[in-house]
């Protein structure tokens, strides 16, 4: 995962303005390199931040799980994020509430 500004992406693209065409070209180039970005629609201002991630990597799988329609596979991906510590904390909270 990498966070950068649209200004940096624009400079790498060697573009002048961040119009629709330039933003779409940047998005397509990133996708072609196996990278995704958040927000899904690239911002039009050079000072705005963008998070880049590897589509098949751990972050990419989580992004996919929360942005695509619900499925058993996406539910399993999200469920795998629960650590035993988190589960223990939730159990303890449930016990406190029931007291």
N, C-alpha and C positions, 0 to 999 in steps of 0.2 A: 504494500500500500504506500502511496506517495501523494503528498498534498502539494499543489502548486497553484499559481495564479493563471488566469486566462492570458495575461500579458506574456508570460513565459511560453505558453503554448502557441500564441500568435507569433512570437519571435522565432520559434523553432520552425513554424510553417512559413516564415518569411512573408507574412501578410501585412497589409497596412491597417485594415479595419476588421473588426470582429462582426461582420455582417452574417446573415443566415448562411450564405454559400461557404464562407470561410469556416464557420463553426461546424457545418455539416461535413466538410472535408476533413477537419481535424478529428471529428468523431469517427468517421470512416477509417482514417489512417490508424487511429488507436485500436479500433475493432480489428482491423486487418493484422495488427501486431499482437492480438490476443489480449488487449487491455480494454477494460470497461471504465466508465467514469460516473461520478456522482457530483452534481445532480445529473439526471438522465438527459436533460436538455442543457447543453453547455451555455453558460452565461454570456451576455453580450458586452460586459464591462471588463476591462483588463485587470482591475484590482480585485475581482471576485475569485474566490478559491474553488478549486476542483480537486476531488479525490480520485486518483487513478488506482486501479487494482487489476490483478491478473484474473481473468475471467474464470479459469478452472481452479484457482487457488482457494484457500480457506475463506478469505474475505469475499471473493467472487461467488462462492457457493452460498454464503449467507445472504448477499445482496440478491442473488437469484431466488432464494427461498422466500424472501419477503416482498419481492416485486412482481413475481409471476403468480398466476392463479394458484390457489391452494391445491396441494396434492399430498399424497402420503409421503412421497420422497422429500418434499420441502418440509413437511412436519417433522420427519426424522432428522433432517439436517439441523433444524432449530432445536429439537429436543436434545441433540447431542451437545449443544452448547451449555446445557445445564450441568454444572459440576456437582459432585457429591456435596460440596460445601453449600452450594446454592440450594440444593434439595433439602439438606439438613436445616438450613435457615428457614425455608418455607414451612417445613414440618413444625419447627419450633414456634413460628408465628401462629400457625393453625392451632397448636396446643394452647398458646397463651389466650387466643381469642375465645376458645371453648371453655376456658376456666371461669 
